[in-house]
Amino acid sequence: MYDEEFKQINAVIEKLLREANAKVIFLVDKNGQLITGCGETERFDTTSLASLTAGNIAATGGLAKLIGEKEFSILFHEGEKDNLHISIVAGRVILVVLFDTRSSLGLVRLRVKKASEELSAIFGRLMQKSEEKEKSGDSEFPFAEITDDDIDNLFS
C-alpha cells in the first residue's frame, strides 16, 4: 500500500463515518488483516474483529455457492443496540460499518454505495501502480536481493 492511496482511503472512510452517522468503520482484507479504521476503534479488539469478519465473509461465500450464487456482497447483522453492515469492495476488501440508532440501514446503505465506488477507484489505481512497478522491475521490497544462502550464512 502506498502512502498516497492510504491517505485517500482514510479520507473516504472518515467521510463515510460522518455522513452515515456511524460509530466505527473498518477496512479489512479478505485474509483477515486490518487495513485501517476510524471512529471509536479503541473500544474493539481490532485483530479479532478483522479475522472474524473475514471468516464471516468466507462462510457466507460457502452458503452462496450452495444455493448457486457467486457471493453475497452485502451482509447485515442487527443487534439490540448496534448493527453491522458488511460489504465487499472491489472484490478485494471488506468494509465494516458499525452503527446504532443515530443512523438507519437505508442511510448506511446509501452512503456505503457511494464510498464503495470511491474505494474501488482507489484500489484500481493502486493495482495499476503496483503492476507498473512490477513490470519495470522497481521493487520496493528492501530485502528482494537477499538469497536463502545469505540468510543461512548469517545464522551459521
Secondary structure as GFF3:
##gff-version 3
##sequence-region A 1 156
A	DSSP	alpha_helix	3	19	.	.	.	ID=ss1
A	DSSP	beta_strand	24	29	.	.	.	ID=ss2
A	DSSP	beta_strand	34	39	.	.	.	ID=ss3
A	DSSP	three_ten_helix	41	43	.	.	.	ID=ss4
A	DSSP	alpha_helix	46	66	.	.	.	ID=ss5
A	DSSP	beta_strand	74	78	.	.	.	ID=ss6
A	DSSP	beta_strand	83	89	.	.	.	ID=ss7
A	DSSP	beta_strand	93	99	.	.	.	ID=ss8
A	DSSP	alpha_helix	105	136	.	.	.	ID=ss9
A	DSSP	alpha_helix	148	155	.	.	.	ID=ss10
###
